[in-house]
Amino acid sequence: MTISLAKYRYLIVDVDGVLRRSRQPLPGAGQFLPWIVQRGMDYRIVSNNSMSPPERLRTTFAEMGIITDEAHIITSATGTAWYLKRLAPQGGKVYIIGEEGIRKALLDDGLFTLDDQQADFVVVAIDRSFTYEKLARACTLIRNGARFIATNTDATYPMEVGVIPGGGALVAAVQVCAETKPIVIGKPERILFDMALDQMGATKEETVVLGDRLDTDIAGALAAGMDSIMVLTGINSNEDVLASPYKPTFIFNDLPALMKAWEISMTGGHDDRRT
C-alpha cells in the first residue's frame, strides 16, 4: 500500500544532519520551515542537545538563515523539565551535572531547587566542567534514593574541533558507580516525541519524524509508533538502511527533494519515495 506524504500535518524535525552540519546550513534548510508553515502544517525541532537553551539555539539558527522561534524548539533539557514536572508536579530538590541549558530548564520557574545533600533527583547531562567530585556526589545521592535522570545517552558530540565526549559518557560513569540505570529523556526514547505531540495537539497517525540517524531518529519514531522520513545529508546512508533493523518510511536525498515530492503528493501525484 502506498503512503502519501499529503496525509501528514505535523513534523518532528531533527537538527544535525537535517537542517545543518556543524555551523553550516544544509541544502533547503532556510526554506524548509517557512514552507511547512505556509502549507498549514506545524512542526517541532527536537534535539538531544542539552547545553544550549532554546533562545540561544534560535539565535544560532538565525545566523545560518534558518528562522524559527523558541516555541518550536524542544531540547533534551526542556524535555527533562517537562517530564519531571509531570512526575513531581509539586516540585522537588535536584542535583544537576550539566550546563546552562539544563539548569535554566529546571530551575528558572522555581519549582525545582538545587540540593547536593538530599536531592530527590539526580539529572545528568553533558558537562564540560565534569569532575570526580561531581561523579562521587551523584553516585552517593542515587545510592541514597534519588532518582537518576539522563537527558540523553549520546556517547559523543560533534564540535568544530572534532568529536568530544557527549552526555552519555558522563551518564555511563554515573551508572557504573551508582549501579542504577537512568530514566532517559532524549532520542531514541519516546519522551521528546510525546512532548512534541502534546505541544502540537497532534496524533501519531498525522505526524512524521524527519531525521538522518537510524539509531536515534528512525528508531525513536518506530518506538513511538510514528512514520519517519530519512534524509541522506547526515550520518547514515542507503547502505546503512539495508543493514539496519530500523527502516524509515521514506528516504530522500535532501530537503529540496523532500519538498518537491511533498508538493507533488499534495496535488494528487505520487512521487513518494518509500523504502
Contacts in CASP RR format, 6 or more apart in sequence:
PFRMAT RR
TARGET T0000
AUTHOR 0000-0000-0000
METHOD contacts of the structure
MODEL  1
MTISLAKYRYLIVDVDGVLRRSRQPLPGAGQFLPWIVQRGMDYRIVSNNS
MSPPERLRTTFAEMGIITDEAHIITSATGTAWYLKRLAPQGGKVYIIGEE
GIRKALLDDGLFTLDDQQADFVVVAIDRSFTYEKLARACTLIRNGARFIA
TNTDATYPMEVGVIPGGGALVAAVQVCAETKPIVIGKPERILFDMALDQM
GATKEETVVLGDRLDTDIAGALAAGMDSIMVLTGINSNEDVLASPYKPTF
IFNDLPALMKAWEISMTGGHDDRRT
2 270 0 8 1.000
2 272 0 8 1.000
2 274 0 8 1.000
3 227 0 8 1.000
3 249 0 8 1.000
3 250 0 8 1.000
3 272 0 8 1.000
3 274 0 8 1.000
4 265 0 8 1.000
4 268 0 8 1.000
4 270 0 8 1.000
4 272 0 8 1.000
5 208 0 8 1.000
5 250 0 8 1.000
5 261 0 8 1.000
5 262 0 8 1.000
5 265 0 8 1.000
5 266 0 8 1.000
5 272 0 8 1.000
6 262 0 8 1.000
6 265 0 8 1.000
6 266 0 8 1.000
6 268 0 8 1.000
7 206 0 8 1.000
8 41 0 8 1.000
8 206 0 8 1.000
8 207 0 8 1.000
8 208 0 8 1.000
8 227 0 8 1.000
9 40 0 8 1.000
9 41 0 8 1.000
9 42 0 8 1.000
9 202 0 8 1.000
9 206 0 8 1.000
9 207 0 8 1.000
10 41 0 8 1.000
10 42 0 8 1.000
10 43 0 8 1.000
10 197 0 8 1.000
10 200 0 8 1.000
10 201 0 8 1.000
10 202 0 8 1.000
10 206 0 8 1.000
10 207 0 8 1.000
10 208 0 8 1.000
11 36 0 8 1.000
11 41 0 8 1.000
11 42 0 8 1.000
11 43 0 8 1.000
11 44 0 8 1.000
11 207 0 8 1.000
11 208 0 8 1.000
11 209 0 8 1.000
11 210 0 8 1.000
12 43 0 8 1.000
12 44 0 8 1.000
12 46 0 8 1.000
12 193 0 8 1.000
12 196 0 8 1.000
12 207 0 8 1.000
12 208 0 8 1.000
12 209 0 8 1.000
12 210 0 8 1.000
12 221 0 8 1.000
12 226 0 8 1.000
13 19 0 8 1.000
13 33 0 8 1.000
13 43 0 8 1.000
13 44 0 8 1.000
13 45 0 8 1.000
13 46 0 8 1.000
13 210 0 8 1.000
13 211 0 8 1.000
14 45 0 8 1.000
14 46 0 8 1.000
14 47 0 8 1.000
14 209 0 8 1.000
14 210 0 8 1.000
14 211 0 8 1.000
14 212 0 8 1.000
14 213 0 8 1.000
14 216 0 8 1.000
14 217 0 8 1.000
15 45 0 8 1.000
15 47 0 8 1.000
15 49 0 8 1.000
16 47 0 8 1.000
16 158 0 8 1.000
16 212 0 8 1.000
16 234 0 8 1.000
17 26 0 8 1.000
17 211 0 8 1.000
17 212 0 8 1.000
17 231 0 8 1.000
17 233 0 8 1.000
17 234 0 8 1.000
17 235 0 8 1.000
18 26 0 8 1.000
18 29 0 8 1.000
18 210 0 8 1.000
18 211 0 8 1.000
18 212 0 8 1.000
18 231 0 8 1.000
18 233 0 8 1.000
18 234 0 8 1.000
18 255 0 8 1.000
19 25 0 8 1.000
19 26 0 8 1.000
19 29 0 8 1.000
19 30 0 8 1.000
19 32 0 8 1.000
19 45 0 8 1.000
19 61 0 8 1.000
19 66 0 8 1.000
20 26 0 8 1.000
20 29 0 8 1.000
20 61 0 8 1.000
20 64 0 8 1.000
20 66 0 8 1.000
21 233 0 8 1.000
21 234 0 8 1.000
22 158 0 8 1.000
22 160 0 8 1.000
23 60 0 8 1.000
23 63 0 8 1.000
23 64 0 8 1.000
23 160 0 8 1.000
24 64 0 8 1.000
25 64 0 8 1.000
25 65 0 8 1.000
25 66 0 8 1.000
26 233 0 8 1.000
26 254 0 8 1.000
26 255 0 8 1.000
27 233 0 8 1.000
27 254 0 8 1.000
27 255 0 8 1.000
27 256 0 8 1.000
28 254 0 8 1.000
28 255 0 8 1.000
28 256 0 8 1.000
28 259 0 8 1.000
29 64 0 8 1.000
29 65 0 8 1.000
29 66 0 8 1.000
29 255 0 8 1.000
30 64 0 8 1.000
30 65 0 8 1.000
30 66 0 8 1.000
30 67 0 8 1.000
31 255 0 8 1.000
31 259 0 8 1.000
32 255 0 8 1.000
32 259 0 8 1.000
33 43 0 8 1.000
33 66 0 8 1.000
33 67 0 8 1.000
33 68 0 8 1.000
33 72 0 8 1.000
34 67 0 8 1.000
35 259 0 8 1.000
36 42 0 8 1.000
36 43 0 8 1.000
37 43 0 8 1.000
39 266 0 8 1.000
42 200 0 8 1.000
42 202 0 8 1.000
43 72 0 8 1.000
43 200 0 8 1.000
44 72 0 8 1.000
44 73 0 8 1.000
44 74 0 8 1.000
44 196 0 8 1.000
44 199 0 8 1.000
44 200 0 8 1.000
45 57 0 8 1.000
45 68 0 8 1.000
45 72 0 8 1.000
45 73 0 8 1.000
45 74 0 8 1.000
46 74 0 8 1.000
46 187 0 8 1.000
46 192 0 8 1.000
46 193 0 8 1.000
46 196 0 8 1.000
47 57 0 8 1.000
47 73 0 8 1.000
47 74 0 8 1.000
47 75 0 8 1.000
47 76 0 8 1.000
48 75 0 8 1.000
48 76 0 8 1.000
48 151 0 8 1.000
48 152 0 8 1.000
48 154 0 8 1.000
48 186 0 8 1.000
48 187 0 8 1.000
48 192 0 8 1.000
48 216 0 8 1.000
49 57 0 8 1.000
49 75 0 8 1.000
49 76 0 8 1.000
49 77 0 8 1.000
50 75 0 8 1.000
50 76 0 8 1.000
50 77 0 8 1.000
50 80 0 8 1.000
50 98 0 8 1.000
50 99 0 8 1.000
50 101 0 8 1.000
50 102 0 8 1.000
50 125 0 8 1.000
50 126 0 8 1.000
50 151 0 8 1.000
50 152 0 8 1.000
50 167 0 8 1.000
51 99 0 8 1.000
51 100 0 8 1.000
51 101 0 8 1.000
51 125 0 8 1.000
51 126 0 8 1.000
52 60 0 8 1.000
52 75 0 8 1.000
52 100 0 8 1.000
52 101 0 8 1.000
53 75 0 8 1.000
53 77 0 8 1.000
53 100 0 8 1.000
53 101 0 8 1.000
53 104 0 8 1.000
53 105 0 8 1.000
54 70 0 8 1.000
54 73 0 8 1.000
54 74 0 8 1.000
54 75 0 8 1.000
54 78 0 8 1.000
55 70 0 8 1.000
56 100 0 8 1.000
57 73 0 8 1.000
57 75 0 8 1.000
58 68 0 8 1.000
58 69 0 8 1.000
58 70 0 8 1.000
58 73 0 8 1.000
61 67 0 8 1.000
61 68 0 8 1.000
74 192 0 8 1.000
74 195 0 8 1.000
74 196 0 8 1.000
74 199 0 8 1.000
75 101 0 8 1.000
75 105 0 8 1.000
76 125 0 8 1.000
76 151 0 8 1.000
76 152 0 8 1.000
76 185 0 8 1.000
76 186 0 8 1.000
76 192 0 8 1.000
77 101 0 8 1.000
77 102 0 8 1.000
77 104 0 8 1.000
77 105 0 8 1.000
77 106 0 8 1.000
77 125 0 8 1.000
77 151 0 8 1.000
78 105 0 8 1.000
78 195 0 8 1.000
79 105 0 8 1.000
79 185 0 8 1.000
79 186 0 8 1.000
79 191 0 8 1.000
79 192 0 8 1.000
79 195 0 8 1.000
80 102 0 8 1.000
80 105 0 8 1.000
80 106 0 8 1.000
80 123 0 8 1.000
80 125 0 8 1.000
80 149 0 8 1.000
80 151 0 8 1.000
80 185 0 8 1.000
81 105 0 8 1.000
81 106 0 8 1.000
82 191 0 8 1.000
82 195 0 8 1.000
83 149 0 8 1.000
83 183 0 8 1.000
83 185 0 8 1.000
83 191 0 8 1.000
83 195 0 8 1.000
84 91 0 8 1.000
84 94 0 8 1.000
84 106 0 8 1.000
84 112 0 8 1.000
84 121 0 8 1.000
84 123 0 8 1.000
84 149 0 8 1.000
85 91 0 8 1.000
85 111 0 8 1.000
88 120 0 8 1.000
88 121 0 8 1.000
91 111 0 8 1.000
91 112 0 8 1.000
92 111 0 8 1.000
92 112 0 8 1.000
92 113 0 8 1.000
92 120 0 8 1.000
92 121 0 8 1.000
93 112 0 8 1.000
93 113 0 8 1.000
93 114 0 8 1.000
93 115 0 8 1.000
93 118 0 8 1.000
93 119 0 8 1.000
93 120 0 8 1.000
93 121 0 8 1.000
94 106 0 8 1.000
94 107 0 8 1.000
94 112 0 8 1.000
94 113 0 8 1.000
94 114 0 8 1.000
94 115 0 8 1.000
94 119 0 8 1.000
94 120 0 8 1.000
94 121 0 8 1.000
94 122 0 8 1.000
94 123 0 8 1.000
95 114 0 8 1.000
95 115 0 8 1.000
95 116 0 8 1.000
95 119 0 8 1.000
95 121 0 8 1.000
95 122 0 8 1.000
95 123 0 8 1.000
95 137 0 8 1.000
95 138 0 8 1.000
95 141 0 8 1.000
95 146 0 8 1.000
96 102 0 8 1.000
96 103 0 8 1.000
96 106 0 8 1.000
96 114 0 8 1.000
96 123 0 8 1.000
96 125 0 8 1.000
97 122 0 8 1.000
97 123 0 8 1.000
97 124 0 8 1.000
97 125 0 8 1.000
97 127 0 8 1.000
97 130 0 8 1.000
97 134 0 8 1.000
97 138 0 8 1.000
97 170 0 8 1.000
97 174 0 8 1.000
98 123 0 8 1.000
98 124 0 8 1.000
98 125 0 8 1.000
98 126 0 8 1.000
98 127 0 8 1.000
99 125 0 8 1.000
99 126 0 8 1.000
99 127 0 8 1.000
99 128 0 8 1.000
101 125 0 8 1.000
102 123 0 8 1.000
102 125 0 8 1.000
102 151 0 8 1.000
106 112 0 8 1.000
106 123 0 8 1.000
107 113 0 8 1.000
107 114 0 8 1.000
112 121 0 8 1.000
116 137 0 8 1.000
116 141 0 8 1.000
119 141 0 8 1.000
119 146 0 8 1.000
120 146 0 8 1.000
120 147 0 8 1.000
121 146 0 8 1.000
121 147 0 8 1.000
121 148 0 8 1.000
121 149 0 8 1.000
122 138 0 8 1.000
122 141 0 8 1.000
122 142 0 8 1.000
122 146 0 8 1.000
122 147 0 8 1.000
122 148 0 8 1.000
122 149 0 8 1.000
122 174 0 8 1.000
123 149 0 8 1.000
123 150 0 8 1.000
123 151 0 8 1.000
124 138 0 8 1.000
124 148 0 8 1.000
124 149 0 8 1.000
124 150 0 8 1.000
124 151 0 8 1.000
124 167 0 8 1.000
124 170 0 8 1.000
124 171 0 8 1.000
124 174 0 8 1.000
124 182 0 8 1.000
125 150 0 8 1.000
125 151 0 8 1.000
125 152 0 8 1.000
125 167 0 8 1.000
125 170 0 8 1.000
126 151 0 8 1.000
126 157 0 8 1.000
126 165 0 8 1.000
126 166 0 8 1.000
126 167 0 8 1.000
126 168 0 8 1.000
126 170 0 8 1.000
127 134 0 8 1.000
127 167 0 8 1.000
127 170 0 8 1.000
128 164 0 8 1.000
130 170 0 8 1.000
135 173 0 8 1.000
135 174 0 8 1.000
135 177 0 8 1.000
136 177 0 8 1.000
138 174 0 8 1.000
138 177 0 8 1.000
138 178 0 8 1.000
139 174 0 8 1.000
139 177 0 8 1.000
139 178 0 8 1.000
142 148 0 8 1.000
142 174 0 8 1.000
142 178 0 8 1.000
142 180 0 8 1.000
143 178 0 8 1.000
143 179 0 8 1.000
143 180 0 8 1.000
147 183 0 8 1.000
148 174 0 8 1.000
148 175 0 8 1.000
148 178 0 8 1.000
148 180 0 8 1.000
148 181 0 8 1.000
148 182 0 8 1.000
148 183 0 8 1.000
149 182 0 8 1.000
149 183 0 8 1.000
149 185 0 8 1.000
150 167 0 8 1.000
150 168 0 8 1.000
150 171 0 8 1.000
150 182 0 8 1.000
150 183 0 8 1.000
150 184 0 8 1.000
150 185 0 8 1.000
151 167 0 8 1.000
151 185 0 8 1.000
151 186 0 8 1.000
152 167 0 8 1.000
152 168 0 8 1.000
152 171 0 8 1.000
152 184 0 8 1.000
152 185 0 8 1.000
152 186 0 8 1.000
152 187 0 8 1.000
153 167 0 8 1.000
153 168 0 8 1.000
153 171 0 8 1.000
153 172 0 8 1.000
153 184 0 8 1.000
153 186 0 8 1.000
154 166 0 8 1.000
154 167 0 8 1.000
154 168 0 8 1.000
154 216 0 8 1.000
155 165 0 8 1.000
155 166 0 8 1.000
155 167 0 8 1.000
155 168 0 8 1.000
155 169 0 8 1.000
155 172 0 8 1.000
156 163 0 8 1.000
156 164 0 8 1.000
156 165 0 8 1.000
156 166 0 8 1.000
156 169 0 8 1.000
157 163 0 8 1.000
157 164 0 8 1.000
157 165 0 8 1.000
157 166 0 8 1.000
157 167 0 8 1.000
171 182 0 8 1.000
171 184 0 8 1.000
174 182 0 8 1.000
175 181 0 8 1.000
175 182 0 8 1.000
184 191 0 8 1.000
185 191 0 8 1.000
185 192 0 8 1.000
186 192 0 8 1.000
187 193 0 8 1.000
187 216 0 8 1.000
187 217 0 8 1.000
187 219 0 8 1.000
187 220 0 8 1.000
188 215 0 8 1.000
188 216 0 8 1.000
188 217 0 8 1.000
188 219 0 8 1.000
188 220 0 8 1.000
188 223 0 8 1.000
189 220 0 8 1.000
189 223 0 8 1.000
190 220 0 8 1.000
190 223 0 8 1.000
190 224 0 8 1.000
193 209 0 8 1.000
193 220 0 8 1.000
193 221 0 8 1.000
193 224 0 8 1.000
193 226 0 8 1.000
194 224 0 8 1.000
196 202 0 8 1.000
196 207 0 8 1.000
197 203 0 8 1.000
197 204 0 8 1.000
197 207 0 8 1.000
200 207 0 8 1.000
204 224 0 8 1.000
204 225 0 8 1.000
204 226 0 8 1.000
207 226 0 8 1.000
207 227 0 8 1.000
208 221 0 8 1.000
208 226 0 8 1.000
208 227 0 8 1.000
208 228 0 8 1.000
208 229 0 8 1.000
208 249 0 8 1.000
209 217 0 8 1.000
209 218 0 8 1.000
209 220 0 8 1.000
209 221 0 8 1.000
209 224 0 8 1.000
209 226 0 8 1.000
209 227 0 8 1.000
209 228 0 8 1.000
209 229 0 8 1.000
210 217 0 8 1.000
210 228 0 8 1.000
210 229 0 8 1.000
210 231 0 8 1.000
210 258 0 8 1.000
211 217 0 8 1.000
211 218 0 8 1.000
211 228 0 8 1.000
211 229 0 8 1.000
211 230 0 8 1.000
211 231 0 8 1.000
212 230 0 8 1.000
212 231 0 8 1.000
212 232 0 8 1.000
212 233 0 8 1.000
212 234 0 8 1.000
212 235 0 8 1.000
212 236 0 8 1.000
213 234 0 8 1.000
213 235 0 8 1.000
213 236 0 8 1.000
214 230 0 8 1.000
214 235 0 8 1.000
214 236 0 8 1.000
214 240 0 8 1.000
214 241 0 8 1.000
214 244 0 8 1.000
214 246 0 8 1.000
214 248 0 8 1.000
215 244 0 8 1.000
215 246 0 8 1.000
217 228 0 8 1.000
217 230 0 8 1.000
218 228 0 8 1.000
218 230 0 8 1.000
218 244 0 8 1.000
218 246 0 8 1.000
218 247 0 8 1.000
218 248 0 8 1.000
219 246 0 8 1.000
221 227 0 8 1.000
221 228 0 8 1.000
221 248 0 8 1.000
222 228 0 8 1.000
222 246 0 8 1.000
227 249 0 8 1.000
227 250 0 8 1.000
228 248 0 8 1.000
228 249 0 8 1.000
228 250 0 8 1.000
229 248 0 8 1.000
229 249 0 8 1.000
229 250 0 8 1.000
229 251 0 8 1.000
229 252 0 8 1.000
229 258 0 8 1.000
230 236 0 8 1.000
230 241 0 8 1.000
230 248 0 8 1.000
230 250 0 8 1.000
230 251 0 8 1.000
230 252 0 8 1.000
230 275 0 8 1.000
231 251 0 8 1.000
231 252 0 8 1.000
231 253 0 8 1.000
231 254 0 8 1.000
231 255 0 8 1.000
231 258 0 8 1.000
232 238 0 8 1.000
232 251 0 8 1.000
232 252 0 8 1.000
232 253 0 8 1.000
232 254 0 8 1.000
233 253 0 8 1.000
233 254 0 8 1.000
233 255 0 8 1.000
236 244 0 8 1.000
238 251 0 8 1.000
241 247 0 8 1.000
241 248 0 8 1.000
241 251 0 8 1.000
241 275 0 8 1.000
247 275 0 8 1.000
248 275 0 8 1.000
249 274 0 8 1.000
249 275 0 8 1.000
250 258 0 8 1.000
250 272 0 8 1.000
250 273 0 8 1.000
250 274 0 8 1.000
250 275 0 8 1.000
251 273 0 8 1.000
251 275 0 8 1.000
252 258 0 8 1.000
252 261 0 8 1.000
252 273 0 8 1.000
257 273 0 8 1.000
260 271 0 8 1.000
261 271 0 8 1.000
261 272 0 8 1.000
261 273 0 8 1.000
264 270 0 8 1.000
264 271 0 8 1.000
265 271 0 8 1.000
265 272 0 8 1.000
END
